[in-house]
Amino acid sequence: MRVLVAGLLGAIAMFIWVSIAHVATPLAYAGISKMANESAVLFAMQNGVGGKSGLYFFPWVAPTDPKMMDKEAALMKTNPTGILIYHPPGASSNMTPMMAEEFAKELAQCLLAAFLLSLTTIASFLRRTGFVAILGIFGALGSDTSYWIWYGFPCSYTLAAITIEIVGAVAAGLAIAWWFGRRPA
């Protein structure tokens, strides 16, 4: 029960921070740019992709092609490259399910952090907070940095995403460390 409550409190703290970061700070839009001719690009995307939501990598070479690397290198010399997350017109704009999924993700993270912390003998509030924060740093560096390295995500976007994750882990760590420091009744 102690781990469950700590995880829930950590998730609430993390969710509050992440919400603030995305609504009230410039971190949410760091590294994101406006297209110069958006209407032409949207028209081309709708004609090129159609009605299928998905993650698209371009220029495309089939991963099963034995000469994939050579073909991809040749195409990248003369073509733009990138990743496109595409949803056709009419995709849901209801934020409620996305917010619920975000909280569920943060709850899973915080339950795991609380469980791992419960396996330690760390007595100090600051060290308990630091333990959870380090878990957040580990996770943020593991995913966000790979997007920068392999897919060319802008450095400012990557640093902002890492910042959001680390501050979220510190917020969760403060809540979890506080709960674990309480004396059982």
C-alpha positions as CSV (number, residue, x, y, z in Angstrom):
1,M,0.0,0.0,0.0
2,R,2.9,2.3,0.8
3,V,4.3,1.9,-2.7
4,L,0.9,2.5,-4.3
5,V,0.2,5.7,-2.4
6,A,3.8,6.9,-3.1
7,G,3.4,6.1,-6.8
8,L,0.1,7.9,-7.0
9,L,1.4,11.0,-5.2
10,G,4.4,11.0,-7.5
11,A,2.2,10.7,-10.6
12,I,0.1,13.6,-9.5
13,A,3.2,15.8,-8.9
14,M,4.6,14.8,-12.2
15,F,1.3,15.3,-14.1
16,I,1.0,18.8,-12.6
17,W,4.5,19.8,-13.7
18,V,4.2,18.3,-17.2
19,S,0.8,20.1,-17.7
20,I,2.4,23.4,-16.6
21,A,5.4,22.8,-18.8
22,H,3.2,22.3,-21.9
23,V,0.6,25.0,-21.2
24,A,2.6,27.8,-19.5
25,T,6.2,27.6,-20.7
26,P,7.9,27.8,-24.0
27,L,9.3,24.3,-23.5
28,A,6.4,22.7,-25.3
29,Y,7.3,24.4,-28.6
30,A,11.1,24.4,-28.5
31,G,12.5,23.4,-31.8
32,I,9.2,23.2,-33.6
33,S,8.9,25.4,-36.7
34,K,6.1,26.6,-39.0
35,M,6.1,25.4,-42.6
36,A,6.7,28.0,-45.3
37,N,3.9,26.8,-47.6
38,E,1.7,24.8,-45.3
39,S,-1.3,24.5,-47.6
40,A,0.8,23.0,-50.4
41,V,2.5,20.6,-48.0
42,L,-0.9,19.5,-46.5
43,F,-2.3,19.0,-50.0
44,A,0.7,16.9,-51.0
45,M,0.5,14.9,-47.7
46,Q,-3.2,14.2,-48.2
47,N,-2.6,13.0,-51.8
48,G,0.6,11.1,-50.9
49,V,-0.6,9.4,-47.7
50,G,-4.3,9.5,-48.0
51,G,-6.4,8.2,-45.2
52,K,-3.9,6.1,-43.3
53,S,-2.6,7.4,-40.0
54,G,1.0,6.4,-39.3
55,L,4.6,7.2,-38.8
56,Y,6.4,7.7,-42.1
57,F,10.1,7.8,-42.8
58,F,11.4,9.4,-46.0
59,P,13.0,8.8,-48.4
60,W,11.7,5.2,-48.1
61,V,13.8,2.1,-48.9
62,A,12.4,-1.2,-47.8
63,P,14.3,-2.5,-44.7
64,T,14.3,-6.0,-46.3
65,D,16.3,-4.7,-49.4
66,P,19.8,-6.1,-49.1
67,K,21.2,-2.8,-50.5
68,M,19.1,-0.7,-48.2
69,M,22.0,1.3,-46.7
70,D,23.5,2.1,-50.1
71,K,20.2,3.1,-51.7
72,E,19.3,5.2,-48.6
73,A,22.6,7.0,-48.7
74,A,22.2,7.8,-52.4
75,L,18.7,9.1,-51.9
76,M,19.7,11.2,-49.0
77,K,22.2,13.0,-51.2
78,T,19.5,14.4,-53.5
79,N,16.3,14.3,-51.4
80,P,15.1,15.8,-48.2
81,T,14.8,13.4,-45.3
82,G,12.6,13.2,-42.3
83,I,9.9,11.6,-40.2
84,L,6.3,12.4,-40.5
85,I,3.5,11.6,-38.0
86,Y,0.3,11.8,-40.1
87,H,-3.3,11.7,-39.2
88,P,-5.9,12.3,-42.0
89,P,-8.6,15.0,-41.7
90,G,-11.2,14.2,-39.1
91,A,-8.8,12.8,-36.5
92,S,-10.0,13.2,-33.0
93,S,-9.0,16.5,-31.2
94,N,-10.5,15.3,-27.9
95,M,-7.8,16.0,-25.3
96,T,-9.4,14.0,-22.5
97,P,-8.3,10.5,-23.6
98,M,-4.7,11.8,-24.3
99,M,-4.6,13.4,-20.8
100,A,-5.8,10.2,-19.2
101,E,-3.2,8.2,-21.1
102,E,-0.5,10.7,-20.1
103,F,-1.5,10.3,-16.4
104,A,-1.5,6.5,-16.8
105,K,2.0,6.6,-18.2
106,E,3.2,8.8,-15.4
107,L,1.5,6.6,-12.8
108,A,3.3,3.5,-14.2
109,Q,6.6,5.4,-14.1
110,C,6.0,6.5,-10.5
111,L,4.8,3.1,-9.3
112,L,8.0,1.6,-10.7
113,A,10.2,4.4,-9.1
114,A,8.4,3.9,-5.8
115,F,8.8,0.2,-6.0
116,L,12.5,0.5,-6.8
117,L,13.0,3.0,-4.0
118,S,11.2,0.6,-1.6
119,L,13.9,-1.9,-2.2
120,T,16.7,0.4,-1.0
121,T,17.7,1.5,2.5
122,I,18.0,5.2,1.6
123,A,17.1,7.2,4.7
124,S,17.6,10.8,3.6
125,F,14.8,12.8,2.0
126,L,17.2,14.4,-0.5
127,R,18.8,11.1,-1.4
128,R,15.4,9.5,-1.9
129,T,14.4,12.4,-4.2
130,G,17.7,12.1,-6.0
131,F,17.2,8.4,-6.5
132,V,13.9,9.0,-8.3
133,A,15.4,12.0,-10.2
134,I,18.2,9.8,-11.5
135,L,15.7,7.3,-12.8
136,G,14.1,10.2,-14.7
137,I,17.4,11.3,-16.1
138,F,18.1,7.7,-17.2
139,G,14.8,7.5,-19.1
140,A,15.0,10.9,-20.7
141,L,18.5,10.4,-22.0
142,G,17.6,6.9,-23.2
143,S,14.7,8.0,-25.5
144,D,14.9,11.7,-26.3
145,T,18.6,11.7,-27.1
146,S,18.2,8.8,-29.5
147,Y,15.6,10.8,-31.5
148,W,18.2,13.6,-31.8
149,I,21.0,11.3,-32.8
150,W,19.2,9.1,-35.3
151,Y,16.3,11.1,-36.6
152,G,17.7,14.6,-36.5
153,F,15.3,16.1,-33.9
154,P,16.3,19.7,-33.2
155,C,18.7,20.1,-30.3
156,S,16.5,22.7,-28.7
157,Y,13.5,20.3,-28.9
158,T,15.6,17.5,-27.4
159,L,16.9,19.6,-24.5
160,A,13.4,20.9,-23.8
161,A,12.0,17.4,-23.7
162,I,14.8,16.2,-21.4
163,T,14.2,19.2,-19.2
164,I,10.5,18.4,-18.9
165,E,11.2,14.8,-18.1
166,I,13.9,15.6,-15.5
167,V,11.9,18.2,-13.7
168,G,8.9,15.8,-13.7
169,A,11.1,13.2,-12.1
170,V,12.3,15.6,-9.5
171,A,8.6,16.6,-8.7
172,A,7.7,12.9,-8.5
173,G,10.8,12.2,-6.4
174,L,9.8,15.0,-3.9
175,A,6.4,13.5,-3.5
176,I,7.6,9.9,-3.2
177,A,10.4,10.8,-0.9
178,W,8.1,12.7,1.4
179,W,5.6,9.8,1.6
180,F,8.4,7.3,2.2
181,G,9.8,9.5,5.0
182,R,6.5,9.5,7.0
183,R,6.4,7.3,10.0
184,P,3.8,4.5,9.7
185,A,0.8,5.1,11.9
